[in-house]
């Protein structure tokens, strides 16, 4: 469930996030390890040659399966490819948690350096 809202200058895709809809809530652990293992790439689409930055879905699926739709090398009943997709919005919580982990480490290291310099 969610909403799509449109104004004269913007479109918002809103995912339901109210706490009353959720259970088994836990903090994300190991986000930095996931981010370090991600392999962002630059690529062109075969259809029009346009350049983009992103991920190869099957590689990202190994690290964060909830961000990827479909299966690697999937085909339909007639043998046509069923392409995978990435929901980049699902990466935001992982990236935020990894940044928080990094900022905590920076704060700890800064405090250690300041303590050593005070001696």
HELIX and SHEET records of a PDB file:
HELIX    1   1 UNK A   19  UNK A   21  5                                   3    
HELIX    2   2 UNK A   31  UNK A   37  1                                   7    
HELIX    3   3 UNK A   57  UNK A   63  1                                   7    
HELIX    4   4 UNK A   65  UNK A   67  5                                   3    
HELIX    5   5 UNK A   88  UNK A   91  5                                   4    
HELIX    6   6 UNK A   92  UNK A  118  1                                  27    
SHEET    1   A 2 UNK A   2  UNK A   6  0                                        
SHEET    2   A 2 UNK A  11  UNK A  15 -1                                        
SHEET    1   B 2 UNK A  41  UNK A  44  0                                        
SHEET    2   B 2 UNK A  51  UNK A  54 -1                                        
SHEET    1   C 2 UNK A  68  UNK A  69  0                                        
SHEET    2   C 2 UNK A  85  UNK A  86 -1                                        
END                                                                             
